[in-house]
């Protein structure tokens, strides 16, 4: 059963350090997403796991077995490429049968295996077509079937949905998770799309600038991210700077830059420490008192309106109101905002500044 | 550059552009295509002469057929060897990263710049058993068969063409395909054989056609090599044309050569496209063994050794000759000086005419795809590349003079026309390719920003294809500089530098002077090639 462990993986390209001292263990049967902005080293990392790149330092173990010097073809894994990479000179069926073919299995078995997985991705009726005759979503399904047909229990997905249209992308997410779970696969899925990561994963690993920021279930990372970078990268949030004025169990007070006070349930930093408070727009409410803010513009989002306002300390504060209440607000209007106490997360103010700490590069 | 820009601005004016396009098409048909293929009409107008003087002369017929058979056999063997050694070399150049790759890249192109007459002499004194008065202590003296010697010679100058065309196509094949194959459990060799090679066909066709046509049409080097080993009875079709005197026999040989070349190349194109490279059968174990460890290293080492010992050393062996033999005193160096002047004059005029007449045609073809006229022109433009230059030269002479001997300035003029005929396609091909690679939205964007079509061309398209134009110009220039066959077919009295070298070896047996002339020519050509590389490198940097 595949369990993947990476220890001290470092990958340098000349002077550029793409991956820096990464340690990560992926359990058998786990669906893990590596999430990060472009250039964070996530694709390099998955390529190291696959053996396409040999790490500068560190070791990859699959099932406890060191992969040092083991070529790609002997690692027994399935790999799905962002650019799909179906062999253009072969039919869909011949593509799916490629794994069994290069193992020189008997003809009937190649056929049988290919058909089994093409059926699983619902492409059996298109198996005699050439890749160029399929649409993007179908192509990526075919390439998934091809990867699965090797019989590998470890599946590596390198931005598998990025090249596809938005709607197809959403449909395929569920397919990916359904198939992975029904076959009991261990999956490492690389993406820069946080929505995609949230909807498919058992666990998300957030990467930035060659290193791992943190990892956790989608829910943990959304509600209680341990790092301010994660708070900003996953979902949307308001980041407000201030300092801890009072600290009591279950109720602490933070003074913001415009001297207004907000209450939070949990606060790790000590009294007097500079902090950043992260509150998602759905946990900010207009109220009779609180943070005074002037509305700048409203954006219609379908089920709700997003109201963007600016506080007296010139911080942007966004909050959501139900669709029917949209008419109650207009640009230029002044509102008092309250924060949901247990939804606010407090971080020590990063030394490099908040803007720098949440920057995507 | 500014002169080029000014020239472009002039030809870009709409009315002048349309008029120019018309002139250019007429020029192309009247000065390039018709003279190239004119000899074919000789079969209709003078069939009785061919009948009486050639077909009814069994000795002549057997001589012609033997020479043509030799040419095709040599071209086929050379092309096959080029494919076999060119594939691994293309892989090294495209897929590997290592120190010294730039150097290897330069080394491969080196024989391209050297005029074949110089290569022929150099290769012959390296491999061949030379006559007693040609003392050369370092030569291997192991090849006695002229057939084998010519094969070894033709490999030298066709090898770079094959490696280049294969690398060009390999660069376009996404490496992900191979990697995908490996993630599916295929060993490296299996992945290459079942995935990359089947995607190779287009490149293979180009490579085969280039190699085959080059080998089939090569005259200067072959004549020089055969003369160096004092061969008297072995002929390829071009050397036979070079030595024949009777017009009907020349016409007959040229016609057969042209027709066979065209037919064969069409057949090659079709066969390679239909060729089924098996990808369902695999041999996992042996292919796995061959994919790792010693075998691939051995393959790479062989490729490099082949380049060094079969291509490079024989090419430049002539340098050793000057140091190991004594100079002759009777050489008339003023003649060599004159021949250099002639060569540069011809190459210069030819290049300027290629530029003026080639760019408009290229633009017309590239921008009017899917219309029948440009499409037809696009196909026709390749014809002079495939027709052996010696047959082309003879055909052109027949067209302009009816076959009477020419001399003096008129002969030089005719030689220029002949050189234009086979260099013109190089210019058109280069520029068409460059224009087609450039996204038309650039020019459209310029138009939306208020540029007139001419300005759009001048400020947007022209700077992007400038390097290709220059590359085409330098290619045309060096090809003209190195050409022997077409020149000699028009007139043996026009003294170009390669022609001078052939005469030194063949008529005067002045080997030392020949070697020195070769070296001077090599150095000049090499300087030109460096310029070409510099320009194309910059182009890559820009894009």
Interface residues (C-beta under 8 A of the other chain):
Chain A: X50 X52 X71 X72 X73 X76 X77 X78 X79 X81 X83 X85 X87 X88 X89 X90 X94 X98 X99 X101 X102 X103 X104 X146 X147 X150 X156
Chain B: X174 X176 X177 X179 X180 X181 X182 X183 X184 X185 X186 X187 X188 X190 X194 X195 X198 X199 X279 X280 X282 X283 X284 X291 X292
